[in-house]
Amino acid sequence: MRVHIPDFNINLTANSGQSFRFNERKPRCFEVIAFRRCMLIEDLGDHWFDFSCSEEEFDHIWKGYFDIKRDYTFLETMLPHPDSFISKAYAFAKGLRILCQDPFETVIAFIISQRKSIPAIKRCIEQLAHRFGEAIDAHHNAFPTPEALASAEESELAACGLGYRVKYVKGTSAMIASGEIDLNAISGLCDEQLESELMKLPGIGKKVAACIMLFAYQRMDSFPVDVWIARVIDSEFKEGFPFEQFAGHSGIIQQYLFCYARHLAGRQ
């Protein structure tokens, strides 16, 4: 189905490090695997996009996944002067949207993400899906369930390239499979409580928790600080990032800064 979506840059969103099963299959056409579905999205130009799904599936799954209802143009009213680093980042990354992903997949993906490049994370995720996920069709597998990863042998998980993260992935999956941590139930907690619950899971510190809060729970004040953001803050915000200026939207600005910093370094 064809959908008109102003202020949506599919390329930036796909390559922003939020999701690791979002890949370009041909120019302006991307495959995304999420929620046990596989779909193609093609950028037709002039803010029109073709989604290879029914209208019902689009309304039920993908409209929320791509945060389509949110008006991102509002951020323009919050920007400082045009020559500021934030304004330049916004101008570059305008159209990037914060995805609303499956919490368990996001938890595991960002446990794996520590000290790994985006291509390496993608390879790990695909291996986990291939070895432990249920088939979606002849060519694609869904992300594994908590039960599947909790019951996997450590040697099988290690074969997916997880390295030292094997025990974290297995231990976290076991806690979620047993109900010790209910990822759906904790969605109703305030930011501070949600962070605290997530950090009870093996392998999750403040940075990984912030990623999960932003990319699975859409807590838009979550502000993950990785190597790229730390460099930006050190060079551009010596007195600290102005969180109060972007209250309720700091996480979106963080993603613009992340993508712009990588662009300036020739990484995107």
N, C-alpha and C positions, 0 to 999 in steps of 0.2 A: 504494500500500500504506500501511496505517496503522501508525505506530510510536510507542511511548511513550518519550519522552525527558525525564526529569527535568532540571531546571536547564538549559533551553534557551530563550533569548529570541531568536526569529527576527528581530524588528524591530530590536533593538539590533545584532545580528550583521550584518544587511543594511546598516545605516546607520553602521557603525563605521569606514568608510574603508579597509577591507581589500581588498574586491573592488569593481570598478566595473561589473560586469554582474549585479547582484543588485538587483532592483527590485520594488516593491510594485505589483501589478496590480489588486488590489481589497483592501478591508479584510481584514487577516490572511492574505492570500494573496500569495506572492512568486514571481517568476520568477528563476531563476538559470541562467546559461549558463556552462558550464565543461567542459573536457576533451571538446570537440566534441559536447556534449550540451546540450539545453535541457529544464528541468524546472520544474514548479510545486510549491510547498510551501505547504500551508494549515495554519494553526494552528487546531486544532479545539477548543482549550481543555483544561484539566485535564492538561496536558503530553502531549497526543496531537497528532500531526502526520500529515497525509496527503501522501505523496510520489507524484508521477505517474510512477512508474517500476516496474520489476519488482523482486522481492526480490533477484534476482541482481545487478542494476545497483546497487541500494542498498548491498548488501554490498561490491561490488567498487569502487564509485566514491564514493558519497555518505557512507558511514559514516566513511571517512577524511577526506574533504573537510571535514566538519563536526566532526571531532575528537570523535566521539560516545563513543568508548571511554574517554576521559579523565574522571576524577572531579574536577570543578571545585569541589565542595563542600569539598574538603580545604583550600582557601584560607581558609575561615572560621577554622581553627585558627591561622592565621598573622597574623590581623589585630590591630592595636593596639586601644586603648580605643574604645568605640562612637562617641565624639564626634570622633574623628580624621578628617581629610580622606580618608584611605585607606578607612576603614570606611564613610564616607558614599558614597564612589565605588563601593565594592563593593556596598552596598545598592541603589544606583541601577542599576548595570550588571550585576547578577547575572544569569546566563544567557547572557551574551555568550560566544561561543566563538571560538577562534583557528582560522581556516580554513587548510587545507593545499592551496594552489593550485599550478597549473602554473607551474614556475619561469620559463619564457620569458615568458609573459604577465605575470607579476608583475614581472619585470625591466623590461619595456617600460612597463608601467603606472606604475611608480614613477619611472622616468626622466621620463615625461610629467608626473607629479604636481607637480614642483617649480614653486612659485609659481602654482599653479592651484587653483581651488576644486574640490570634489568633483563638482558638476554639470558643470563644464567638462571635467574628466578623463573623465567618463562619455561626454560627446559625442565627444571625441577617440577613445576606444576603440571606440565604435560606428561611427564613420567608418572607422577602420582595418579593422574586421571587414567592413563593407559593401563597401569597395573592394578589399580584398586577401584576405579570408577565404573559405574554402570553405563552400558552403551546407550547413546542417544540415537545414533544411526550407524551406518556401516563404517563411517570414518571418524566419528567423534564420541568421546566418553565424557560423562558428567564428572564434576569434581567429586571425590570420594566422600562418603558419610563419615561422621565421627566414629561410628562403630567399626567401619572398615579399616580406618587408620589405627584405631586403638588395638585391634586384633592382629595387625600386621607384624611380621617378624622384623626385628631391628635390622637384620641383614637385607631384607627386602626394601626397607625404607632407605637404607644407606645406598642401595643400588640406584636410587633416584637422584643421587647427588646431594643429599642433605647434609653430609658431613656431621659436625658436632651437634647439629640441630635435630638429629634423630630422636634423642631422648625428649627434647622439648615437644616435638610434633606428636610423639606417641603419648607422652604424659598429658599434654593438653587435650588430645582427642579422647583419652580415657576419662578425664574429668568431665568433659562435655557429654560424652556418651552415657555416663552414669547419672547425669543430672545434677552433679555437684555444682556445676556452673550452668545455668540455663541462659543461653545467649538471647533468647526471645524475651524472657522475663526481665532481664536486666535493662532492656531497652527503655523501660519507664523510669529509670533512675536519673537523678541529676548528673551533671557532668562529673563532678568530684566523686560521687559514689560509683558511677559507671567505670571511671578510670581505676578506682580501687578494686572493683570486682575483676576487671580484665587483668590487672597485674597479679592476681592470685594464680593465673595460669602460667605454667613453666615457660620460660623464654620470653616473657613479655615485660618490658620495662616501660618507662614513660614515653619514649619516642614511638615504639611499636603500638602502645595503647592509643596514642594520639592519632596515628594512622588509621587504626581500626575505628575509632570514634568518628573520624571525619568521613572515611570511605564506606563504612557499613551502616553507621548510625546517623550520619549527616549532622553531627554536632559541629556547627559551622564556626565555633570559636576554638576548636581544636587546631593546634598549630605545631605540627611535627617539625622538629629541628634535626635535619640530617646534615651531612657534610656540605651540601650545596647551600642550604639555608643558613648554616653557621657562617659560611664565608660571606654571604650577602649581609648578614647582620654585622659582622666584623668590619666590613668595608663601607657599608651604606648607612648603618643605624648605630653609630658608636654610642649613642645615649640610650639605646634600646628601641625595639620596634614599637610604634604607636598603637598599641592594642585598643586603647580607648577610642581612637579615631575610627576604627573599623569594628566596633563591638557588634557581635552577631554575624560578622562576615570575615573575620580574620583568617579562617581556614581557606576561604576562596582566594584571598590575596596571597596566602602562602603558596598556593599552587601556581599562581601567576608568576611569583618570584622564582619558584623552583624551575619552571619551564624557561623563563627568560634567562636565568643564570646558566642553565645548560646550553641554551642557544648561543649565548655570548662566548661560551667555552668551546663551541663547535661540536657539541654532543647531540644536537637535535636540529 
